[in-house]
Amino acid sequence: MPILGIIAAGISGNLGVPLTGSVGFMTSAGTGNAWVSYFNFATDGVWGYFGDLTATGMTIAQNHNGGGANSTRWLMMGYYGSGVAQNPIWYADIATTGSGASFGTLASARFSGAQMGNATKAMAYAGYLTSDIQTVLYATLGNSSAFGSARAPHYNNGSSKSTTRAVSWGGQYGQQETTIDYVEFATTGNYNAFGTITASNNHAGGGSSTRGLDIAANSSNVSLTSYITIASTGNATNYGALTVARWFVATASRASSYMVCFSGAATSLGNPLQTTVDQFLISSTGNAISWGTLTTAFQSGSGNTCGGQNSNCHGGI
């Protein structure tokens, strides 16, 4: 069982190191640092140091940030800092390790919303106190453009994506929702109803270009996994269970094979944070298998303290 530990405080590394293959990313603001870490899917989750976001203005107090990526560039759009939602967009080029840089700003500040994208476009889908959907083009530095509106200004919603469609799972707006919505990347406009999900919890999503997976987790020690066929519409189908139930999880997907669930979130309020990492085979159904452990626990996911997570090999690319 691999030990996954680069997110732990005290880790550093060399910048300018070339990266190859299928890579996942995680920001660690809120855990005592403002670092970006990476792992290679092919090496059972061995972590590496990617860079430091301190130079971009991020501090250890700034968290609840989300991430998006294509095969060449990783973005982080919005965060919670100084007691309010913020609107910066940061980026890093994936080819080599390095610290982040300013990309532009979001038209409306947000945190804890779903973020997704395809090969050309990154999308910030709603968030705390905003129902706005904003997009940017990965290749062009600049501010975001209006795309449309989500169902409500919900947050803690998860995301899945194909090359043409972005899906938002659940979320919270006054109460936890069971709705699944979608938009088409190529056409600006408001949300479309997709279906419903059984669990009204905090969500983290992923999957391939054809199948979307969702992990719904809450503070009552409930963690349910469901799936949909992204190209169609309809209600979600139960998939399996995590090895340990917990809430506020984070995910990263390798579309050709599996989705990894990172967790440091507690099994319930007041309990210690977890270090368990799980793996789901996207094309099948069934319970997760253990993929390793973190040396330091952290809370993460859509409603996260840890923050943005994504990969250069997800279903939207």
C-alpha positions as a printed NumPy array, in Angstrom:
array([[  0.   ,   0.   ,   0.   ],
       [  1.608,   3.305,  -1.009],
       [  2.097,   6.129,   1.455],
       [  1.084,   9.461,  -0.075],
       [  2.707,  12.268,   1.817],
       [  3.88 ,  15.266,  -0.2  ],
       [  0.9  ,  17.331,   0.945],
       [  2.264,  17.255,   4.473],
       [  3.89 ,  20.421,   5.815],
       [  7.631,  20.634,   5.474],
       [  7.884,  19.207,   1.961],
       [  9.672,  21.136,  -0.768],
       [ 11.205,  20.31 ,  -4.092],
       [ 12.914,  21.49 ,  -7.239],
       [ 11.148,  23.715,  -9.768],
       [ 11.508,  23.3  , -13.532],
       [ 11.267,  19.502, -13.384],
       [  9.649,  18.1  , -16.575],
       [  6.376,  16.226, -16.04 ],
       [  5.192,  13.445, -18.332],
       [  2.277,  11.046, -18.403],
       [ -1.066,  11.203, -16.608],
       [ -0.798,  13.618, -13.703],
       [ -3.188,  14.759, -10.966],
       [ -2.911,  17.956,  -8.929],
       [ -3.925,  19.157,  -5.482],
       [ -3.582,  22.53 ,  -3.805],
       [ -2.91 ,  22.501,  -0.102],
       [ -3.845,  25.996,   1.041],
       [ -5.427,  25.839,   4.447],
       [ -3.164,  23.028,   5.664],
       [ -0.332,  25.283,   6.812],
       [  1.099,  26.124,   3.387],
       [  0.135,  27.321,  -0.096],
       [  1.711,  24.576,  -2.171],
       [  0.606,  22.656,  -5.227],
       [  1.421,  18.943,  -5.203],
       [  1.153,  16.407,  -8.008],
       [  1.074,  12.668,  -8.465],
       [  1.417,  10.329, -11.422],
       [ -1.447,   7.872, -11.898],
       [  0.974,   5.251, -13.228],
       [  3.092,   5.157, -10.067],
       [  0.446,   4.31 ,  -7.474],
       [  0.129,   7.811,  -6.178],
       [  3.699,   8.798,  -5.379],
       [  3.494,  12.539,  -4.767],
       [  5.804,  15.33 ,  -5.888],
       [  6.153,  19.028,  -5.183],
       [  4.874,  21.184,  -8.05 ],
       [  5.232,  24.752,  -6.779],
       [  4.253,  27.455,  -4.303],
       [  1.271,  29.785,  -4.736],
       [  2.551,  32.333,  -2.223],
       [  4.02 ,  34.461,  -5.029],
       [  0.544,  34.787,  -6.575],
       [ -0.852,  36.303,  -3.384],
       [ -2.34 ,  33.119,  -1.914],
       [ -1.697,  32.575,   1.779],
       [ -2.301,  29.692,   4.115],
       [ -5.573,  31.321,   5.236],
       [ -7.05 ,  31.221,   1.736],
       [ -8.941,  28.055,   0.949],
       [-12.141,  26.545,  -0.476],
       [-10.619,  26.999,  -3.926],
       [-11.403,  24.873,  -6.969],
       [ -9.376,  23.7  ,  -9.943],
       [ -9.631,  22.867, -13.61 ],
       [ -7.122,  21.609, -16.171],
       [ -6.529,  20.544, -19.739],
       [ -3.522,  18.618, -21.026],
       [ -1.179,  21.606, -20.793],
       [ -2.443,  24.086, -18.177],
       [ -3.905,  23.95 , -14.671],
       [ -6.21 ,  26.696, -13.322],
       [ -7.604,  27.672,  -9.934],
       [-10.61 ,  30.006,  -9.956],
       [-11.759,  31.823,  -6.824],
       [-11.293,  31.016,  -3.146],
       [-12.372,  31.946,   0.374],
       [-10.015,  34.41 ,   2.027],
       [-10.14 ,  37.253,   4.567],
       [-13.643,  36.156,   5.508],
       [-15.21 ,  36.63 ,   2.061],
       [-15.355,  35.114,  -1.428],
       [-12.526,  36.225,  -3.762],
       [-12.21 ,  36.333,  -7.567],
       [ -8.581,  35.785,  -8.733],
       [ -7.744,  33.163, -11.344],
       [ -4.306,  31.544, -11.13 ],
       [ -2.591,  29.136, -13.488],
       [  0.454,  26.964, -13.972],
       [  1.728,  25.212, -17.086],
       [  1.861,  21.458, -16.573],
       [  4.955,  20.672, -18.674],
       [  7.329,  21.556, -15.833],
       [  6.962,  22.127, -12.104],
       [  6.787,  25.775, -11.081],
       [  4.973,  28.353,  -9.013],
       [  1.636,  29.725, -10.163],
       [  0.998,  33.045, -11.882],
       [ -1.941,  35.388, -12.298],
       [ -4.326,  34.49 , -15.156],
       [ -7.078,  37.103, -14.668],
       [-10.187,  37.577, -12.532],
       [-13.675,  36.121, -12.306],
       [-16.554,  38.509, -12.96 ],
       [-18.153,  37.322,  -9.712],
       [-16.264,  36.132,  -6.647],
       [-16.96 ,  32.62 ,  -5.381],
       [-15.766,  29.606,  -3.468],
       [-16.839,  25.966,  -3.073],
       [-18.507,  25.824,  -6.487],
       [-18.006,  23.155,  -9.134],
       [-15.221,  23.692, -11.651],
       [-14.83 ,  21.741, -14.86 ],
       [-13.581,  22.033, -18.41 ],
       [-12.763,  20.388, -21.714],
       [ -9.636,  20.683, -23.83 ],
       [-10.093,  24.399, -24.534],
       [-12.442,  25.917, -21.954],
       [-12.477,  26.048, -18.139],
       [-15.75 ,  26.683, -16.323],
       [-16.581,  27.969, -12.833],
       [-20.098,  26.687, -12.156],
       [-21.911,  28.595,  -9.368],
       [-20.541,  28.788,  -5.833],
       [-21.338,  30.247,  -2.468],
       [-23.767,  33.186,  -2.951],
       [-23.548,  33.1  ,  -6.761],
       [-25.461,  31.219,  -9.48 ],
       [-23.254,  32.712, -12.175],
       [-21.475,  30.423, -14.655],
       [-18.187,  31.882, -15.933],
       [-15.665,  30.546, -18.457],
       [-12.146,  31.255, -19.692],
       [-10.073,  29.814, -22.519],
       [ -7.007,  27.98 , -21.194],
       [ -4.765,  29.324, -23.946],
       [ -5.603,  33.009, -23.409],
       [ -4.768,  34.916, -20.22 ],
       [ -7.538,  37.287, -19.187],
       [-10.748,  37.753, -17.256],
       [-13.713,  35.397, -17.356],
       [-16.722,  35.681, -19.67 ],
       [-20.371,  35.192, -18.773],
       [-21.782,  31.823, -19.845],
       [-25.183,  31.582, -18.131],
       [-26.807,  30.769, -14.808],
       [-27.009,  27.674, -12.635],
       [-30.196,  26.524, -10.922],
       [-29.305,  28.467,  -7.775],
       [-26.272,  29.974,  -6.005],
       [-25.364,  26.548,  -4.669],
       [-22.048,  25.319,  -3.361],
       [-20.399,  22.016,  -2.393],
       [-21.551,  20.686,  -5.775],
       [-19.438,  18.138,  -7.624],
       [-18.615,  17.975, -11.337],
       [-18.136,  15.528, -14.195],
       [-17.395,  16.328, -17.821],
       [-17.116,  14.945, -21.307],
       [-15.543,  16.764, -24.238],
       [-18.898,  18.445, -24.94 ],
       [-20.887,  18.531, -21.693],
       [-20.34 ,  19.77 , -18.118],
       [-22.37 ,  18.185, -15.292],
       [-23.021,  19.622, -11.814],
       [-23.917,  17.205,  -9.01 ],
       [-26.118,  18.367,  -6.106],
       [-24.9  ,  21.111,  -3.804],
       [-26.33 ,  23.284,  -1.079],
       [-28.665,  26.276,  -1.261],
       [-30.541,  26.696,   1.994],
       [-30.724,  22.914,   2.066],
       [-28.759,  20.126,   0.417],
       [-29.987,  19.393,  -3.099],
       [-30.547,  16.158,  -5.012],
       [-30.567,  17.668,  -8.504],
       [-28.137,  16.951, -11.354],
       [-27.807,  19.673, -14.007],
       [-25.712,  20.19 , -17.129],
       [-24.664,  22.657, -19.814],
       [-23.059,  22.172, -23.225],
       [-19.569,  23.701, -23.483],
       [-20.175,  24.956, -27.038],
       [-23.388,  26.877, -26.301],
       [-23.741,  29.672, -23.763],
       [-26.918,  29.587, -21.716],
       [-28.534,  28.555, -18.458],
       [-28.557,  25.13 , -16.845],
       [-30.498,  22.134, -18.135],
       [-32.055,  19.542, -15.818],
       [-30.316,  16.157, -16.075],
       [-31.93 ,  14.081, -13.316],
       [-31.662,  13.423,  -9.599],
       [-29.332,  11.713,  -7.181],
       [-30.384,   9.8  ,  -4.083],
       [-28.034,  11.447,  -1.604],
       [-28.369,  15.129,  -0.655],
       [-24.854,  15.587,   0.652],
       [-21.585,  17.353,  -0.18 ],
       [-20.378,  16.191,  -3.583],
       [-17.142,  15.457,  -5.435],
       [-17.277,  14.15 ,  -9.006],
       [-15.14 ,  12.734, -11.787],
       [-15.193,   9.97 , -14.353],
       [-14.474,   9.455, -18.038],
       [-15.764,  11.077, -21.219],
       [-18.78 ,   8.757, -21.169],
       [-19.473,   8.031, -17.506],
       [-19.74 ,  10.52 , -14.661],
       [-19.096,   9.407, -11.067],
       [-20.153,  11.211,  -7.919],
       [-19.266,  10.764,  -4.267],
       [-21.891,  12.214,  -1.936],
       [-20.719,  12.506,   1.646],
       [-21.897,  14.248,   4.803],
       [-21.142,  14.694,   8.496],
       [-23.526,  11.871,   9.446],
       [-20.996,   9.285,   8.246],
       [-22.792,   8.657,   4.936],
       [-20.76 ,   8.27 ,   1.713],
       [-22.624,   7.115,  -1.396],
       [-21.241,   6.753,  -4.92 ],
       [-23.411,   7.036,  -8.047],
       [-22.9  ,   7.18 , -11.794],
       [-24.573,   8.539, -14.932],
       [-24.039,   8.265, -18.681],
       [-23.011,  11.834, -19.5  ],
       [-24.375,  11.927, -23.067],
       [-27.929,  11.092, -21.931],
       [-30.18 ,  12.404, -19.155],
       [-31.814,  10.578, -16.26 ],
       [-31.415,   9.749, -12.606],
       [-28.153,   8.491, -11.155],
       [-27.544,   4.804, -10.443],
       [-25.826,   3.5  ,  -7.315],
       [-22.211,   2.521,  -7.924],
       [-20.584,   1.361,  -4.7  ],
       [-19.131,   2.513,  -1.402],
       [-15.931,   4.049,  -0.08 ],
       [-13.692,   1.88 ,   2.084],
       [-14.301,   4.332,   4.942],
       [-17.29 ,   6.684,   5.02 ],
       [-16.28 ,  10.333,   5.374],
       [-17.196,  13.768,   4.128],
       [-15.626,  16.625,   2.13 ],
       [-13.641,  14.336,  -0.154],
       [-11.616,  15.34 ,  -3.221],
       [-11.182,  13.48 ,  -6.502],
       [ -8.997,  13.317,  -9.59 ],
       [ -9.698,  11.121, -12.626],
       [ -7.731,   9.286, -15.274],
       [-10.484,   8.922, -17.858],
       [ -9.06 ,   5.755, -19.4  ],
       [ -9.081,   3.84 , -16.142],
       [ -9.991,   5.028, -12.654],
       [-10.982,   7.836, -10.307],
       [ -9.011,   8.443,  -7.141],
       [-10.748,   9.705,  -4.009],
       [ -8.529,  11.667,  -1.634],
       [ -9.709,  12.182,   1.878],
       [ -8.64 ,  13.613,   5.123],
       [-12.141,  14.604,   6.125],
       [-13.585,  13.297,   9.355],
       [-15.989,  10.375,   9.427],
       [-18.333,  12.723,  11.302],
       [-18.213,  16.076,  13.081],
       [-15.718,  16.129,  15.924],
       [-13.882,  12.98 ,  14.828],
       [-10.244,  12.905,  13.65 ],
       [ -9.525,  13.607,   9.997],
       [ -8.951,  10.56 ,   7.79 ],
       [ -5.843,   9.624,   5.786],
       [ -7.493,   7.011,   3.561],
       [ -7.189,   7.188,  -0.234],
       [ -9.557,   5.096,  -2.388],
       [ -9.714,   4.083,  -6.04 ],
       [-12.747,   3.325,  -8.25 ],
       [-12.624,   1.622, -11.636],
       [-14.693,   3.991, -13.806],
       [-15.95 ,   1.47 , -16.356],
       [-17.305,  -0.953, -13.765],
       [-19.383,  -0.806, -10.572],
       [-18.575,  -1.93 ,  -7.083],
       [-16.935,  -0.763,  -3.902],
       [-13.689,   1.178,  -3.805],
       [-10.353,  -0.416,  -3.081],
       [ -7.683,   1.179,  -0.94 ],
       [ -5.063,   3.122,  -2.914],
       [ -2.866,   4.144,  -0.002],
       [ -2.746,   6.598,   2.862],
       [ -1.708,  10.201,   3.396],
       [  0.994,  10.941,   5.946],
       [ -0.934,  14.055,   6.999],
       [ -4.732,  14.282,   7.007],
       [ -6.461,  17.266,   5.47 ],
       [-10.01 ,  18.253,   4.722],
       [-10.738,  18.568,   1.024],
       [-13.332,  18.468,  -1.731],
       [-15.826,  20.901,  -3.238],
       [-16.515,  22.442,   0.15 ],
       [-12.877,  22.143,   0.916],
       [-10.177,  23.386,   3.182],
       [ -7.54 ,  21.869,   0.973],
       [ -8.738,  22.965,  -2.411],
       [ -8.394,  22.529,  -6.101],
       [ -7.907,  19.101,  -7.558],
       [ -7.87 ,  17.924, -11.136],
       [ -5.76 ,  16.121, -13.728],
       [ -4.409,  16.42 , -17.269],
       [ -6.269,  13.248, -18.294],
       [ -9.894,  13.655, -17.19 ],
       [-13.014,  12.961, -19.203],
       [-13.24 ,  16.416, -20.765],
       [ -9.978,  16.138, -22.697]])
